[in-house]
């Protein structure tokens, strides 16, 4: 066997070996497994219920057509006022 024919055989063998190495990488199967495991914990969480004050402040912000930072600041102040309003009568009862 000559040198060039040996080189050709080695080149063909390496191409076949490389092809099987790439064929064995099973990335889609790993993605399917991670989706299954991440979906399970989120199903266990119950949806958070919002307080009456929070819902009322949201309605007021909607009526004023506030969005973004303005809405966030408005709701923060509204919630502070609502909680202060409910906390003051409870302090008077004691």
C-alpha positions in Angstrom: 0.0 0.0 0.0 1.3 3.4 -0.9 1.5 6.4 1.3 -1.3 8.2 -0.6 -3.7 5.3 -0.4 -3.1 5.0 3.4 -3.7 8.7 3.7 -7.0 8.4 1.8 -8.1 5.5 4.0 -7.3 7.5 7.2 -9.1 10.5 5.8 -12.2 8.4 5.0 -12.1 6.8 8.4 -11.9 10.1 10.2 -14.8 11.5 8.2 -17.0 8.5 9.3 -15.9 8.9 12.9 -16.6 12.6 12.9 -20.0 12.0 11.4 -21.0 9.6 14.1 -19.7 11.9 16.8 -22.0 14.7 15.6 -24.9 12.3 15.1 -24.7 11.2 18.7 -25.2 14.7 20.2 -28.8 14.6 21.4 -29.5 18.2 22.3 -33.2 18.2 21.5 -33.8 15.4 24.0 -32.1 17.4 26.7 -34.3 20.4 26.0 -37.5 18.3 26.3 -36.4 17.0 29.7 -35.7 20.5 31.1 -39.1 21.8 30.0 -40.8 19.0 31.8 -38.9 19.6 35.0 -39.3 23.4 35.0 -43.1 23.2 34.3 -43.8 21.1 37.4 -42.9 23.6 40.1 -44.8 26.4 38.5 -48.0 24.3 38.4 -47.9 23.9 42.2 -47.9 27.6 42.9 -51.4 29.1 43.5 -52.2 32.4 41.9 -51.6 35.3 44.2 -54.8 37.0 45.4 -54.8 40.8 45.4 -56.2 42.8 48.2 -59.2 45.0 47.9 -57.0 48.1 48.2 -54.7 46.9 45.4 -57.7 46.3 43.1 -59.2 49.7 43.9 -55.9 51.5 43.3 -55.5 49.7 40.0 -59.0 50.8 39.0 -58.2 54.4 39.8 -54.9 54.2 37.8 -56.9 52.8 34.9 -59.4 55.6 35.1 -56.6 58.1 34.9 -55.0 56.1 32.0 -51.6 56.0 33.9 -48.8 53.8 32.5 -45.3 52.9 33.4 -43.5 54.8 36.2 -46.4 57.1 36.7 -48.8 54.2 37.3 -46.3 52.5 39.6 -45.8 55.7 41.7 -49.5 56.3 41.8 -50.3 52.8 43.0 -47.6 53.0 45.6 -49.0 56.2 47.1 -52.5 54.9 46.9 -51.6 51.7 48.7 -49.8 53.7 51.4 -52.9 55.9 51.9 -55.3 53.0 51.9 -53.2 51.1 54.5 -52.8 54.2 56.7 -56.6 54.8 56.5 -57.4 51.3 57.7 -54.6 51.2 60.3 -55.7 54.5 62.1 -59.2 53.4 63.2 -57.7 50.1 64.6 -55.3 52.1 66.7 -58.2 54.3 68.1 -60.1 51.2 69.3 -57.3 50.2 71.7 
